[in-house]
Amino acid sequence: MFRSCLLIAALSIVVVAPSKAQEAAAGEKDFAVCRACHQIGPNAKIAVGPVLNGVIGRKAGTYPGYQYSPANKDSGLVWTPEELDKYLTNPQAVVPRTKMIFPGLKDEQKRKNIIAYLAQFNEDGTKKN
């Protein structure tokens, strides 16, 4: 019985890992809609929107040097995958009066892909191992 549980646990890890990798790879392509305003990676710079390096786990409205709206700075949000999913669905509903004019991404899988892609990056823009 114990061996069966271990085998099932090991197999579930093997199945989940490629799924996240596939989502991240697809997310790089899906990120194209974000790239109009945001940069990510080692050479990322502030553009229309803030740099998204290390965004997962970061408090909203805190990227150094970016001029956030008061609504975003005062939102109290921390960018977890769940919060990002809600925000990417409808930014204005999550943070009313945000400067982000993006209408939202209704496709759930594309949102998951983008979030998986963002999760790969450390604060300095390097990719996590």
C-alpha positions as CSV (number, residue, x, y, z in Angstrom):
1,M,0.0,0.0,0.0
2,F,2.8,2.4,1.0
3,R,4.7,1.7,-2.3
4,S,1.5,2.3,-4.3
5,C,1.1,5.7,-2.6
6,L,4.7,6.7,-3.3
7,L,4.4,5.6,-6.9
8,I,1.2,7.6,-7.4
9,A,2.8,10.7,-5.7
10,A,5.9,10.4,-7.9
11,L,3.9,10.0,-11.1
12,S,1.7,13.0,-10.2
13,I,4.9,15.1,-9.8
14,V,6.2,13.9,-13.2
15,V,2.9,14.7,-14.9
16,V,2.5,18.2,-13.2
17,A,6.0,19.4,-14.0
18,P,5.8,19.2,-17.8
19,S,2.3,20.9,-17.6
20,K,3.8,24.0,-15.8
21,A,6.7,24.0,-18.3
22,Q,4.2,23.8,-21.2
23,E,2.1,26.6,-19.7
24,A,5.2,28.8,-19.3
25,A,6.3,28.1,-22.9
26,A,2.8,29.0,-24.2
27,G,2.8,31.9,-21.8
28,E,5.8,33.4,-23.5
29,K,3.7,33.7,-26.7
30,D,0.6,34.8,-24.9
31,F,2.6,37.5,-23.1
32,A,2.7,39.4,-26.5
33,V,-0.4,41.2,-25.5
34,C,1.3,42.4,-22.3
35,R,4.6,43.3,-24.1
36,A,3.0,46.4,-25.5
37,C,3.3,48.0,-22.0
38,H,5.5,45.7,-19.9
39,Q,9.0,44.3,-20.1
40,I,10.4,41.2,-18.4
41,G,13.9,39.6,-18.3
42,P,17.4,40.7,-17.5
43,N,17.4,43.8,-19.7
44,A,13.8,44.9,-18.8
45,K,13.1,48.6,-18.4
46,I,10.1,50.6,-17.3
47,A,7.8,51.2,-20.2
48,V,4.2,52.3,-20.2
49,G,3.8,49.8,-17.3
50,P,6.2,48.6,-14.7
51,V,8.8,45.8,-15.2
52,L,7.3,42.4,-14.3
53,N,10.4,40.7,-13.0
54,G,9.7,39.0,-9.7
55,V,6.0,40.2,-9.8
56,I,4.8,37.0,-8.2
57,G,4.8,37.7,-4.5
58,R,5.4,41.4,-4.9
59,K,3.1,44.0,-3.3
60,A,1.1,45.9,-5.9
61,G,2.3,49.4,-6.7
62,T,5.9,48.9,-5.5
63,Y,8.2,48.5,-8.5
64,P,10.9,51.1,-7.9
65,G,10.8,54.1,-10.3
66,Y,7.4,53.5,-11.7
67,Q,4.7,56.1,-11.2
68,Y,1.7,54.0,-10.1
69,S,-1.9,55.3,-9.7
70,P,-2.9,55.9,-6.1
71,A,-5.5,53.2,-6.6
72,N,-2.8,50.6,-7.4
73,K,-0.4,51.8,-4.6
74,D,-3.2,51.7,-2.0
75,S,-4.8,48.5,-3.2
76,G,-3.1,46.3,-0.5
77,L,-2.8,43.5,-3.1
78,V,0.1,41.1,-3.2
79,W,0.5,39.5,-6.7
80,T,-0.2,35.9,-6.0
81,P,-1.1,33.7,-9.0
82,E,-4.8,33.9,-7.9
83,E,-4.8,37.7,-7.6
84,L,-3.0,38.0,-11.0
85,D,-5.6,35.7,-12.5
86,K,-8.4,38.0,-11.3
87,Y,-6.6,41.1,-12.3
88,L,-5.8,39.8,-15.8
89,T,-9.4,38.9,-16.2
90,N,-10.6,42.4,-15.5
91,P,-8.1,44.9,-14.1
92,Q,-10.6,47.7,-13.5
93,A,-12.8,45.4,-11.4
94,V,-9.9,44.4,-9.1
95,V,-8.4,47.8,-8.8
96,P,-10.9,50.5,-9.7
97,R,-9.2,53.6,-11.2
98,T,-6.0,51.8,-12.0
99,K,-4.0,53.3,-14.9
100,M,-3.9,50.0,-16.6
101,I,-6.3,50.4,-19.5
102,F,-6.1,46.7,-20.6
103,P,-9.6,45.4,-21.0
104,G,-8.8,42.0,-19.6
105,L,-8.1,38.5,-20.9
106,K,-11.1,36.3,-20.9
107,D,-9.3,33.1,-22.0
108,E,-8.6,31.2,-18.7
109,Q,-5.8,29.1,-20.2
110,K,-4.0,32.1,-21.7
111,R,-4.1,33.7,-18.2
112,K,-2.6,30.6,-16.6
113,N,0.0,30.5,-19.3
114,I,1.0,34.1,-18.8
115,I,1.1,33.6,-15.0
116,A,3.3,30.5,-15.4
117,Y,5.6,32.5,-17.7
118,L,5.9,35.4,-15.2
119,A,6.6,33.0,-12.3
120,Q,9.8,31.9,-14.0
121,F,11.5,35.3,-13.4
122,N,13.4,36.4,-10.4
123,E,13.5,40.1,-9.3
124,D,16.7,40.6,-11.3
125,G,15.2,39.2,-14.5
126,T,17.0,35.9,-14.5
127,K,15.0,32.7,-14.9
128,K,14.6,30.5,-11.9
129,N,16.1,27.0,-12.1
